[in-house]
Amino acid sequence: MSIKFRVSVDNYMISKTKTLIAITLLCHVSARDWVEFSSPDPAEPVISVVSSTQESVRLSFELSGYFSDKKDNGNMISFPGGVSMLEKGSPDLPITTESIQIPDLANMELKILDSDFIDLTIEDIIPSKGNITRDIKIQDIPYEKGDVYQENKFFPEDIAYLRNPHIIRTKRGQTVVFQPFQYNPIKKILRVYTRISLEISVNGISSINPLVRYPDKNTGVREMEEI
C-alpha cells in the first residue's frame, strides 16, 4: 500500500509541476498584449495605393493594432511585419516600409494629407540597443537611454519619410518609411497613428541616383538594315 501511495504522490507532483509550467507559460504569453484597432487578431498594417499618375502617387496606411510587451526596463512596442528603427539610445519603436517606382530623373517629395491618432499614457518605452552585428551577443549589450529621453517632445519627429532613390535593373524606385508611433518621454505619452494618408509627387530633378538611359548603339544599324 505504501508503494502505491508513493506512486500516487509522484503522479500528483508531476501533474502539479506540469500545471505550474503551463500557468507560467500562459502568463508569459499573456504579458504580450494585442491592442486592437481594426483587427481582433494580430495582423500587419494595410498599405494601399489610392491613386497613381506619372507625377504622383497617393498611399493610405492603416494600423490594425499593435503588441505591448511589459519588460523589466519598460514597455516594448511592436506590430506584425514591423521592424525596429535601430536608433541607439532612443525609444525602440517599430516602423514599416513600402517601395514605389518613380520617374528616372525626378526628385520626389512627401506630403502628409491626413491622419488619425490616439494618445496613450505609457510609463516608459525601452531604449534601442542600435544595429548590432552578428558577432556580438545582444544580451551582452545594456539598455542605455540617450538624450532623447530628456527632451519634452515626440520622437520620432516625422511619421513618414522617403529614403534615397535606388535603381534595380531598369527601374528606379524609392522606399517610403512609415513611423506610426511617437513617444514623449517627459509626458509619458505614446502617440499611435491608426491611419496615415500621404502623397509622393515630383518636385524638380534629382542628383541622387538618377536613371540615365542611353540609346542602344545597334539601333541605328538595325534601322539602316531595314531600309
Secondary structure, DSSP 8 states (H G I E B T S, - for coil): -HHHHHHHHHHHHHHHHHHHHHHHHHHHHHTEEEEESS-SS----EEEEEEE-SSEEEEEEE--EEEEEEETTEEEEE-TT-EE---TTSB--EEEEEEEE--SSEEEEEEEEEEEEEEEE-S-B-B------TTS-GGGS-----GGGGSSS-BSS-SEEE---EEETTEEEEEEEE--EEEETTTTEEEEEEEEEEEEEEEEE--SS-------TTHHHHHHHH-
